Amino acid sequence: GQNIDQPTEMTATEGAIVQINCTYQTSGFNGLFWYQQHAGEAPTFLSYNVLDGLEEKGRFSSFLSRSKGYSYLLLKELQMKDSASYLCAVRGASNDYKLSFGAGTTVTVRA
Amino acid sequence: DSGVTQTPKHLITATGQRVTLRCSPRSGDLSVYWYQQSLDQGLQFLIHYYNGEERAKGNILERFSAQQFPDLHSELNLSSLELGDSALYFCASSVGQGGNNEQFFGPGTRLTVL
């Protein structure tokens, strides 16, 4: 089975940095995705990691350590529009194409 | 706009009824995935189709079924509806099946069972 854990809520100030951690225990591993979801809207893709290390995309970066079953999403220079839920998702074995999602971390950005 | 379309946007029905949710993937995408998102369960994978064939099944109830048609659109059929089936149902599509194939999500169908 798949077990994916991330904190339920985080609060940060506009302009600050927030790090959202995700730990996973899965049967097989074929990549980790981060999605952003605003309330009532569709998830939108942020990043993909399959090898260890840091992937940077503008204000967002994602890190993966496969040996530790750990990832984080780093949001820099926070803006009010970054208030949303952030979903960590893992693709299991190579012949298993589904994504298993964590419950999501709700980030609230305050002025 | 992801390019994935879903209809209807909202659906209100009664227990015991049957509904059909429709999804059109992005142009060129062969894979369609269905997910259920309820308040207490997060985003749950239901089923995956690739080029018309079922490829993976998740926690999909026997009362639910899906198919992907030759034009690649997909339908999710929910029958004998129960109160607990009230949720957001998302369809996602991707070009291929695995690897770094990003899944693009549609706007969802909000189902309310009364």
Interface residues (C-beta under 8 A of the other chain):
Chain A: N30 G31 F33 Y35 G40 E41 A42 P43 T44 F45 Y48 V50 L87 A89 R91 S94 N95 D96 Y97 K98 L99 S100 F101 G102 A103 G104
Chain B: S2 V4 S31 Y33 Y35 G42 L43 Q44 F45 H48 Y50 R55 A56 G58 L88 F90 Q97 G98 G99 N100 E102 Q103 F104 F105 G106 P107 G108 R110
